Amino acid sequence: MCLRKRSGYRPPDPIHAEIYTGPIPAERGGEPAMGGGRSETSALSGTGGGRGITTTNQNSQRPNACCFCWCCCCSCSCLTIRNEEERRKRRRRKRISQDTKMETIPNCEPCIKPSVEEVQLWSQSFDKLMRNPAGRNVFREFLRTEYSEENMLFWLACEDLKQEINKSSVEEKARVIYEDYISILSPKEVSLDARVREVINRKMQDPAPHTFDDAQLQIYTLMHRDSYPRFLSSNIYKSLVHGSSRTSSES
């Protein structure tokens, strides 16, 4: 007797047969029951006139690790981008200096030899260093070793512009400052954000002694946070401190 007849099996009526849209049977023995590990969406897609079950991938439910500290991540990202831009510009200036022998750097400011007390005060605050002509010269020498001396040169040029009262001289000096330190074509371009550049471009239509104030403050802050800590641990500053102390003890 046929096995199908013995077990009472009847083939489904092709007219009245319904498509199974229930859940997929559980895995057996650690192996997927159907689809070879495919998701339910791929196993049932296109069946039942679009009534297939759609499941969400577990990976898509994983929370964003940085969503709870977006502000912190954003500020850190901006700082990282700025530091990387500054390093890129330093590498470019180094290459230009080595390949094309960039123009000779202007002479340092006239000043007298600093005393032991003055040298020690430079380590107390960046303001005390920048207020002292000898301190600016030493700090500028350090910046030259890092191929970022243009930061100090730009700051000094802005200070000089503030002292100018003749309108034609102001316009000429402002134009030179822009071409030397603001233009993206200059090898001595300083690192400024887009907002400050936009302000400068607007003010350059009618230059004034304080046209570059925002840019000068930004570069001053950059030197304070980025270069000043390394200056205090540099051999240039340490040798100056030891030399001044030795001279003072001998006298």
Backbone bond lengths (Angstrom), bond angles and torsions (degrees), N, CA, C in turn:
res aa  C-N    CA-C-N  psi(-1)  N-CA   C-N-CA  omega(-1)  CA-C   N-CA-C  phi
1 M - - - 1.473 - - 1.532 108.39 -
2 C 1.305 116.01 144.93 1.476 120.22 -179.13 1.514 109.86 -65.35
3 L 1.317 115.00 139.34 1.478 121.13 -178.73 1.515 110.95 -61.55
4 R 1.324 117.67 -35.84 1.452 120.82 -179.64 1.519 111.13 -65.93
5 K 1.334 116.83 -40.44 1.457 119.38 178.17 1.512 110.67 -68.05
6 R 1.379 118.08 -39.23 1.458 120.95 -178.45 1.524 110.89 -63.82
7 S 1.334 118.84 -39.15 1.468 120.89 -176.85 1.512 112.69 -87.53
8 G 1.328 117.49 -0.30 1.461 120.27 179.43 1.505 113.58 74.43
9 Y 1.285 116.66 21.83 1.479 120.88 -177.45 1.512 110.17 -77.27
10 R 1.349 114.85 134.07 1.464 120.39 174.86 1.515 108.41 -127.72
11 P 1.320 116.85 129.08 1.478 119.07 178.57 1.523 110.66 -63.64
12 P 1.309 118.51 146.45 1.477 120.83 -178.97 1.510 111.23 -65.95
13 D 1.334 113.15 145.36 1.448 120.84 178.04 1.527 107.62 -71.33
14 P 1.328 118.63 118.03 1.475 119.95 -177.39 1.518 112.89 -61.04
15 I 1.301 117.84 -20.49 1.470 119.97 -178.23 1.509 110.51 -82.16
16 H 1.372 116.23 -43.62 1.465 120.28 -174.55 1.524 112.45 -98.03
17 A 1.323 118.11 5.20 1.473 119.20 -178.56 1.523 110.36 -68.07
18 E 1.319 116.62 141.17 1.466 122.73 179.00 1.534 109.43 -111.85
19 I 1.306 113.73 146.15 1.476 119.30 179.52 1.514 108.67 -81.55
20 Y 1.319 115.96 132.04 1.468 121.41 -178.94 1.529 110.20 -74.87
21 T 1.305 112.94 121.65 1.482 118.21 179.96 1.507 111.70 -119.81
22 G 1.319 118.01 15.47 1.458 120.64 -179.99 1.501 112.28 -79.19
23 P 1.310 116.88 -176.51 1.481 120.02 -178.95 1.508 112.40 -67.25
24 I 1.295 115.80 152.37 1.462 121.21 178.97 1.518 108.39 -74.91
25 P 1.321 117.97 139.07 1.473 120.28 -179.82 1.517 111.30 -57.24
26 A 1.327 115.54 150.27 1.473 121.19 -178.56 1.511 110.54 -64.63
27 E 1.341 114.85 160.48 1.458 120.29 -178.95 1.528 110.18 -67.93
28 R 1.294 115.81 146.72 1.471 122.45 179.93 1.510 109.26 -116.64
29 G 1.325 114.58 125.30 1.462 118.82 174.22 1.508 112.82 64.21
30 G 1.392 116.35 28.85 1.463 119.13 177.44 1.502 113.11 80.91
31 E 1.399 118.75 2.47 1.453 120.86 179.71 1.509 108.76 -115.33
32 P 1.308 118.97 144.82 1.452 121.42 178.73 1.510 110.38 -60.49
33 A 1.361 116.11 142.92 1.454 120.33 -177.06 1.511 111.23 -72.80
34 M 1.294 118.29 -27.97 1.455 119.21 -179.38 1.518 108.29 -157.18
35 G 1.297 115.96 157.20 1.452 122.31 174.63 1.507 114.34 82.53
36 G 1.391 120.08 -0.70 1.452 120.86 176.44 1.509 112.67 60.20
37 G 1.386 117.48 36.38 1.459 119.42 178.03 1.512 112.25 93.72
38 R 1.359 118.01 4.49 1.457 119.04 179.60 1.519 109.51 -74.65
39 S 1.322 116.71 156.12 1.460 120.80 179.06 1.505 109.32 -73.42
40 E 1.357 116.60 166.31 1.452 121.09 -179.88 1.521 111.03 -64.97
41 T 1.289 115.13 -30.46 1.463 117.71 -179.64 1.521 110.85 -64.59
42 S 1.363 116.94 -44.65 1.460 119.76 -179.27 1.513 111.45 -71.83
43 A 1.330 118.48 -29.50 1.469 120.96 -177.19 1.514 111.30 -74.28
44 L 1.353 117.06 -31.29 1.456 119.22 -173.72 1.513 112.76 -115.85
45 S 1.315 117.20 8.03 1.465 119.01 -178.87 1.518 109.82 -65.53
46 G 1.329 114.11 140.05 1.468 119.69 176.09 1.497 113.78 84.11
47 T 1.336 121.72 2.92 1.459 122.52 -178.47 1.508 109.16 -107.61
48 G 1.334 115.11 157.13 1.452 121.30 174.07 1.512 112.82 65.64
49 G 1.325 118.19 28.67 1.455 119.77 176.62 1.498 112.82 63.27
50 G 1.323 116.94 36.60 1.461 120.37 177.33 1.507 112.17 89.13
51 R 1.395 118.09 10.55 1.456 120.82 179.94 1.511 112.43 -89.62
52 G 1.337 119.41 15.76 1.460 122.39 -178.01 1.515 111.26 -63.59
53 I 1.315 116.05 154.90 1.458 122.39 -178.18 1.522 108.01 -85.08
54 T 1.316 115.14 134.15 1.459 121.02 178.31 1.519 108.75 -112.27
55 T 1.307 117.08 125.96 1.461 122.10 179.41 1.508 109.18 -114.19
56 T 1.308 116.39 158.73 1.463 122.18 -178.82 1.504 110.04 -98.07
57 N 1.315 115.59 131.38 1.459 120.49 177.76 1.513 110.17 -61.42
58 Q 1.325 116.85 136.30 1.453 121.04 -178.48 1.518 111.44 -61.83
59 N 1.328 116.74 -33.13 1.460 119.43 -178.54 1.523 111.53 -65.81
60 S 1.371 116.29 -30.70 1.455 118.83 -179.09 1.515 111.98 -73.06
61 Q 1.348 117.92 -17.72 1.450 121.88 178.94 1.515 112.39 -87.32
62 R 1.325 117.46 -4.86 1.456 120.68 -178.72 1.518 109.68 -69.22
63 P 1.319 120.01 126.40 1.473 121.35 -176.51 1.509 111.50 -68.04
64 N 1.321 113.75 151.35 1.461 120.17 176.44 1.514 109.30 -71.64
65 A 1.340 116.63 124.68 1.465 120.05 -172.93 1.518 111.96 -67.32
66 C 1.340 118.20 -22.98 1.457 120.26 -174.79 1.522 112.93 -107.69
67 C 1.355 117.88 4.54 1.453 118.72 -175.28 1.513 111.66 -67.37
68 F 1.330 118.89 -27.36 1.460 120.86 -176.76 1.517 112.01 -82.20
69 C 1.333 118.06 -11.47 1.465 119.62 179.17 1.520 109.52 -132.85
70 W 1.340 115.41 50.00 1.466 119.62 -173.73 1.515 110.94 -62.37
71 C 1.307 116.63 -42.25 1.473 119.80 -176.85 1.517 110.53 -62.61
72 C 1.337 115.93 -44.24 1.468 119.75 -179.55 1.518 110.80 -63.88
73 C 1.337 115.60 -43.95 1.460 119.47 -179.15 1.525 110.69 -64.33
74 C 1.331 116.26 -37.94 1.457 119.77 -178.96 1.520 110.72 -65.19
75 S 1.337 116.77 -45.60 1.462 119.63 -179.95 1.513 111.27 -65.75
76 C 1.345 117.28 -39.74 1.461 120.14 177.82 1.521 110.64 -64.18
77 S 1.335 115.66 -38.44 1.460 119.29 179.91 1.524 110.88 -65.83
78 C 1.337 116.79 -41.30 1.468 120.29 179.05 1.524 110.59 -63.73
79 L 1.341 115.92 -41.46 1.463 119.36 179.38 1.519 110.78 -65.04
80 T 1.337 116.55 -40.56 1.460 120.23 179.09 1.524 110.90 -63.64
81 I 1.336 116.55 -41.58 1.461 120.68 179.88 1.517 110.42 -63.66
82 R 1.350 116.32 -42.30 1.464 119.40 -179.11 1.521 111.24 -65.87
83 N 1.338 117.10 -42.93 1.463 119.90 178.69 1.523 111.67 -62.97
84 E 1.341 115.78 -39.55 1.460 119.60 178.86 1.526 110.57 -66.53
85 E 1.338 117.14 -37.75 1.456 120.30 177.71 1.526 110.63 -65.08
86 E 1.339 116.27 -40.13 1.459 119.81 179.40 1.525 110.47 -65.22
87 R 1.336 117.70 -42.20 1.468 120.50 177.72 1.524 111.35 -63.89
88 R 1.330 116.80 -37.55 1.464 120.64 178.93 1.520 110.49 -64.27
89 K 1.322 116.81 -42.34 1.456 120.13 179.78 1.525 111.03 -67.52
90 R 1.332 116.92 -35.71 1.458 119.49 177.52 1.519 111.10 -63.80
91 R 1.328 116.06 -42.42 1.464 119.39 178.42 1.523 110.98 -63.06
92 R 1.339 115.87 -39.48 1.461 119.36 179.34 1.522 110.95 -65.71
93 R 1.351 116.29 -43.83 1.459 118.82 179.23 1.527 111.56 -65.03
94 K 1.323 116.63 -36.59 1.465 120.11 177.90 1.513 110.76 -63.48
95 R 1.336 115.75 -42.32 1.467 119.22 -179.86 1.526 110.89 -66.18
96 I 1.337 116.40 -41.89 1.462 119.66 179.26 1.520 110.41 -65.27
97 S 1.332 116.40 -40.82 1.463 120.29 -179.50 1.526 111.06 -63.19
98 Q 1.316 116.88 -38.33 1.454 120.33 -178.10 1.528 112.12 -78.64
99 D 1.330 116.47 -35.70 1.464 119.87 -174.43 1.527 113.04 -86.10
100 T 1.334 116.70 -39.44 1.462 119.54 -173.28 1.520 113.27 -114.31
101 K 1.347 117.53 1.70 1.461 120.64 178.60 1.534 110.62 54.43
102 M 1.317 115.83 69.72 1.452 121.78 -177.72 1.531 110.36 -53.24
103 E 1.317 115.60 153.78 1.456 122.03 -172.97 1.526 112.41 -51.45
104 T 1.297 115.33 152.14 1.455 120.57 -179.17 1.521 110.48 -63.15
105 I 1.318 116.72 137.19 1.453 121.38 -177.96 1.521 109.47 -72.84
106 P 1.325 118.38 138.33 1.463 120.58 179.94 1.524 112.12 -57.24
107 N 1.319 114.83 158.35 1.458 120.32 -179.02 1.518 110.79 -63.90
108 C 1.327 114.96 156.04 1.457 120.63 179.55 1.528 110.34 -72.70
109 E 1.316 116.02 166.45 1.462 120.77 179.21 1.531 110.46 -67.24
110 P 1.302 117.63 143.67 1.469 119.24 175.13 1.518 110.51 -68.80
111 C 1.308 116.47 132.47 1.463 120.73 -178.14 1.514 109.12 -160.56
112 I 1.320 115.33 166.47 1.457 121.15 176.10 1.520 108.86 -96.09
113 K 1.315 115.32 164.20 1.453 119.92 -179.31 1.525 110.03 -65.45
114 P 1.334 117.51 130.57 1.465 119.45 -177.44 1.531 111.88 -71.27
115 S 1.319 114.64 150.30 1.457 119.99 176.89 1.524 110.04 -83.24
116 V 1.324 115.04 172.10 1.469 119.69 179.43 1.522 109.89 -62.30
117 E 1.327 116.61 -40.75 1.463 120.48 -179.13 1.524 111.48 -63.98
118 E 1.330 116.32 -40.16 1.457 119.58 179.62 1.527 111.31 -64.71
119 V 1.314 117.12 -43.79 1.461 120.98 179.83 1.529 110.62 -61.82
120 Q 1.304 117.09 -39.73 1.460 120.18 179.65 1.521 111.66 -70.71
121 L 1.339 116.86 -31.57 1.462 119.83 178.27 1.522 111.80 -66.83
122 W 1.313 117.75 -27.12 1.456 120.50 -179.20 1.526 112.36 -61.08
123 S 1.318 116.64 -27.18 1.467 119.74 -179.50 1.530 112.37 -82.58
124 Q 1.327 117.43 -9.31 1.457 120.24 -177.87 1.525 112.31 -81.70
125 S 1.317 116.02 -35.71 1.470 119.21 178.51 1.520 109.45 -159.90
126 F 1.310 114.90 152.63 1.455 120.81 178.75 1.527 110.94 -69.76
127 D 1.334 117.11 -31.95 1.455 121.01 178.81 1.524 111.32 -61.64
128 K 1.319 116.95 -42.10 1.463 120.31 179.88 1.526 111.02 -66.14
129 L 1.316 116.34 -34.51 1.464 119.65 176.43 1.518 111.09 -66.05
130 M 1.340 116.98 -44.48 1.461 120.89 -175.27 1.523 112.64 -75.80
131 R 1.317 117.60 -20.35 1.467 119.45 177.85 1.525 112.13 -78.96
132 N 1.314 116.86 -16.34 1.451 121.37 -175.74 1.529 109.92 -99.73
133 P 1.347 119.04 122.61 1.477 120.05 -179.46 1.529 112.89 -58.11
134 A 1.336 116.66 -40.85 1.467 118.71 178.03 1.522 110.59 -65.67
135 G 1.322 116.61 -37.81 1.460 119.96 177.51 1.516 111.94 -64.00
136 R 1.327 116.79 -40.07 1.466 119.92 177.66 1.523 111.20 -64.26
137 N 1.329 116.26 -37.73 1.470 119.13 179.27 1.522 111.65 -65.19
138 V 1.325 116.23 -42.63 1.468 119.83 179.91 1.527 110.13 -67.30
139 F 1.314 115.78 -43.50 1.466 119.85 179.59 1.526 110.63 -64.45
140 R 1.322 115.93 -36.75 1.459 120.23 177.37 1.521 111.02 -65.74
141 E 1.312 117.30 -37.45 1.466 120.46 176.26 1.524 110.63 -62.22
142 F 1.332 116.40 -39.07 1.460 119.85 177.21 1.531 110.89 -66.13
143 L 1.333 116.85 -43.34 1.466 120.11 179.69 1.523 111.42 -61.23
144 R 1.328 115.85 -32.02 1.461 118.82 178.29 1.517 111.15 -63.39
145 T 1.321 117.94 -35.34 1.466 120.64 178.54 1.522 111.55 -68.43
146 E 1.331 117.43 -22.87 1.467 121.81 179.16 1.532 112.07 -99.66
147 Y 1.324 117.15 7.54 1.456 122.19 -179.77 1.527 111.53 56.89
148 S 1.325 116.14 40.09 1.469 120.73 176.92 1.525 110.95 -134.24
149 E 1.320 116.82 27.21 1.454 120.83 -178.35 1.526 112.28 -64.68
150 E 1.330 116.90 -22.01 1.463 119.44 -179.49 1.521 111.88 -61.29
151 N 1.333 117.89 -24.37 1.472 119.92 176.91 1.523 110.73 -61.64
152 M 1.336 116.31 -46.44 1.459 120.33 178.33 1.531 110.77 -69.13
153 L 1.311 117.63 -40.29 1.460 120.50 179.68 1.524 110.93 -62.52
154 F 1.316 116.58 -40.41 1.466 120.27 177.97 1.524 110.46 -65.05
155 W 1.323 116.83 -43.52 1.469 120.30 179.63 1.524 110.60 -61.70
156 L 1.326 117.66 -43.28 1.466 121.47 178.94 1.529 111.32 -65.53
157 A 1.329 117.11 -38.59 1.462 120.47 179.04 1.527 110.73 -64.66
158 C 1.326 116.70 -37.99 1.464 120.21 177.57 1.527 110.95 -66.74
159 E 1.332 116.79 -39.50 1.462 120.02 176.84 1.526 110.56 -62.75
160 D 1.310 116.93 -39.69 1.464 120.72 178.74 1.525 111.06 -66.99
161 L 1.324 117.04 -38.16 1.464 120.76 179.38 1.527 111.13 -63.89
162 K 1.322 117.02 -36.16 1.463 120.43 -179.24 1.530 112.16 -64.00
163 Q 1.315 117.27 -24.68 1.462 121.02 -178.35 1.527 112.22 -85.75
164 E 1.324 116.64 -8.58 1.463 120.69 -176.32 1.530 110.71 -83.40
165 I 1.331 116.61 137.68 1.464 120.95 -179.44 1.533 111.62 -118.20
166 N 1.315 117.61 -21.07 1.455 120.63 179.18 1.527 109.99 -74.91
167 K 1.322 117.29 127.33 1.469 120.96 -173.58 1.524 112.39 -63.10
168 S 1.332 117.45 -43.68 1.461 119.68 -179.29 1.529 111.05 -65.59
169 S 1.340 116.90 -37.15 1.465 120.46 177.19 1.517 111.34 -67.94
170 V 1.344 116.05 -37.49 1.467 120.27 177.16 1.522 110.16 -61.85
171 E 1.323 117.15 -45.27 1.464 120.67 -179.13 1.526 111.15 -64.24
172 E 1.326 117.18 -40.44 1.455 120.49 -179.23 1.529 111.44 -67.72
173 K 1.335 116.15 -45.48 1.468 119.55 179.59 1.524 111.39 -66.31
174 A 1.317 117.56 -37.96 1.465 120.60 177.75 1.517 111.02 -63.61
175 R 1.335 115.96 -40.05 1.468 119.64 178.62 1.531 110.91 -63.90
176 V 1.344 116.72 -42.72 1.464 120.39 179.34 1.526 110.74 -64.30
177 I 1.335 116.76 -42.63 1.464 120.37 178.76 1.526 110.28 -61.08
178 Y 1.317 116.42 -42.75 1.464 119.83 -179.45 1.526 110.69 -63.48
179 E 1.304 117.15 -46.49 1.465 120.06 -177.88 1.528 112.14 -67.78
180 D 1.336 117.01 -33.70 1.465 120.03 -176.20 1.522 113.60 -82.74
181 Y 1.343 117.52 -35.32 1.464 119.37 -169.46 1.528 115.19 -125.58
182 I 1.317 118.51 -14.39 1.462 120.80 -178.50 1.522 111.66 -105.32
183 S 1.306 117.01 -37.80 1.464 120.87 -177.66 1.526 111.11 -61.00
184 I 1.328 116.19 136.52 1.466 121.07 179.71 1.523 111.51 -71.32
185 L 1.323 117.29 -11.77 1.461 121.03 179.29 1.519 112.37 -87.15
186 S 1.308 117.08 -9.64 1.460 120.36 -176.85 1.526 110.83 -86.27
187 P 1.328 118.66 137.59 1.472 120.57 175.52 1.520 112.90 -69.74
188 K 1.343 116.87 -13.46 1.465 121.08 178.54 1.521 111.63 -102.88
189 E 1.307 117.70 21.56 1.470 121.82 179.86 1.527 110.63 -60.10
190 V 1.338 116.58 133.27 1.460 121.14 177.32 1.526 109.18 -91.02
191 S 1.323 115.62 161.96 1.461 121.08 -175.40 1.526 110.04 -89.62
192 L 1.333 116.57 109.71 1.461 123.11 -179.48 1.523 109.23 -129.43
193 D 1.337 115.60 150.80 1.456 117.74 178.74 1.532 110.21 -83.77
194 A 1.325 115.56 172.00 1.463 121.17 -173.47 1.525 111.99 -65.53
195 R 1.323 117.74 -35.34 1.461 120.89 -178.60 1.529 110.69 -62.87
196 V 1.336 116.82 -46.76 1.456 120.98 -178.76 1.521 110.56 -65.81
197 R 1.324 117.03 -39.59 1.465 119.91 178.07 1.531 111.31 -62.53
198 E 1.310 115.85 -39.14 1.461 119.41 178.74 1.526 110.87 -64.37
199 V 1.330 116.83 -40.53 1.462 121.00 178.01 1.528 110.52 -62.89
200 I 1.329 116.64 -43.32 1.469 120.65 -179.91 1.527 110.57 -63.44
201 N 1.318 117.18 -45.91 1.467 120.36 -179.65 1.525 111.47 -60.14
202 R 1.330 116.35 -35.24 1.456 119.73 178.75 1.537 111.14 -71.76
203 K 1.328 116.67 -40.37 1.469 120.86 -178.47 1.525 112.52 -74.37
204 M 1.325 117.30 -24.44 1.465 120.10 -178.94 1.529 112.40 -67.48
205 Q 1.329 117.63 -11.62 1.457 119.64 175.25 1.531 110.80 -67.88
206 D 1.328 116.27 -26.34 1.464 121.34 175.39 1.532 107.23 -145.78
207 P 1.327 118.36 79.29 1.472 121.66 -173.24 1.523 112.29 -59.50
208 A 1.336 114.50 146.00 1.457 122.83 178.42 1.527 107.98 -137.08
209 P 1.355 117.35 167.51 1.471 118.81 179.99 1.523 114.06 -58.72
210 H 1.343 118.40 -23.75 1.468 120.84 -177.55 1.531 111.87 -109.70
211 T 1.311 116.83 26.74 1.466 120.92 -179.39 1.520 112.50 -60.85
212 F 1.339 117.36 -35.09 1.470 121.03 -173.10 1.535 112.73 -104.85
213 D 1.333 117.51 21.52 1.469 119.68 -176.19 1.524 112.38 -59.67
214 D 1.327 117.75 -46.12 1.471 120.73 -179.13 1.531 110.98 -63.19
215 A 1.316 115.88 -41.61 1.467 119.87 179.26 1.523 111.05 -67.83
216 Q 1.311 117.06 -39.47 1.464 120.65 179.76 1.527 110.73 -63.37
217 L 1.330 116.69 -41.34 1.460 120.33 178.37 1.527 110.86 -65.08
218 Q 1.316 116.85 -39.10 1.464 119.72 -179.98 1.530 111.51 -66.01
219 I 1.324 117.27 -40.70 1.464 120.40 178.59 1.526 110.73 -70.74
220 Y 1.317 116.98 -36.43 1.471 120.81 176.19 1.535 109.77 -60.45
221 T 1.325 116.39 -45.01 1.465 120.89 178.40 1.517 111.68 -64.57
222 L 1.328 116.92 -38.12 1.457 120.93 178.18 1.523 111.30 -63.65
223 M 1.325 117.58 -44.96 1.466 120.49 178.17 1.525 110.90 -64.01
224 H 1.324 115.96 -38.76 1.466 120.32 -179.08 1.529 111.07 -63.67
225 R 1.313 117.00 -46.92 1.469 120.74 -173.96 1.528 112.97 -84.03
226 D 1.318 116.36 -32.03 1.460 118.65 -171.85 1.531 112.61 -99.10
227 S 1.326 117.99 -47.80 1.466 120.98 -172.34 1.522 113.86 -94.69
228 Y 1.310 117.53 -35.47 1.466 121.26 -174.91 1.536 113.10 -58.92
229 P 1.332 120.78 -46.12 1.480 119.45 178.63 1.527 112.35 -59.69
230 R 1.336 117.55 -38.59 1.460 119.54 178.51 1.524 111.67 -71.35
231 F 1.316 116.62 -30.85 1.460 120.39 177.48 1.527 110.78 -62.39
232 L 1.329 117.25 -42.67 1.462 120.98 -178.39 1.523 111.94 -64.51
233 S 1.350 117.34 -27.19 1.478 119.44 178.12 1.517 112.95 -98.91
234 S 1.318 117.22 6.80 1.470 120.47 -177.56 1.523 111.16 -81.40
235 N 1.326 114.45 160.11 1.469 120.11 177.31 1.529 111.62 -67.66
236 I 1.336 116.45 -27.78 1.460 119.81 179.91 1.524 110.56 -62.16
237 Y 1.318 115.73 -47.90 1.470 118.83 -178.65 1.526 111.39 -74.00
238 K 1.333 116.84 -41.42 1.473 119.48 -179.16 1.521 111.40 -62.22
239 S 1.319 117.25 -41.69 1.461 119.41 179.86 1.520 110.88 -66.37
240 L 1.317 116.84 -34.04 1.463 120.12 178.07 1.525 110.83 -67.96
241 V 1.332 116.78 -40.44 1.471 120.55 178.76 1.521 110.27 -64.98
242 H 1.319 117.03 -46.53 1.467 120.72 -178.89 1.522 111.00 -66.79
243 G 1.331 116.66 -38.96 1.456 119.70 178.95 1.518 112.28 -65.78
244 S 1.334 116.68 -40.64 1.456 120.13 178.74 1.519 111.16 -67.70
245 S 1.330 116.46 -39.14 1.464 120.02 179.36 1.519 111.10 -66.17
246 R 1.336 117.18 -39.73 1.454 121.07 -179.66 1.520 110.70 -66.51
247 T 1.340 116.06 -41.75 1.471 120.63 179.15 1.527 110.74 -63.31
248 S 1.345 115.34 -39.85 1.459 119.24 -178.93 1.521 111.66 -68.11
249 S 1.325 117.56 -38.58 1.467 120.86 -179.78 1.535 111.49 -70.34
250 E 1.329 116.61 -34.73 1.463 119.89 -179.99 1.521 111.52 -70.37
251 S 1.326 116.41 -35.01 1.450 118.88 -179.81 1.534 111.52 -77.82
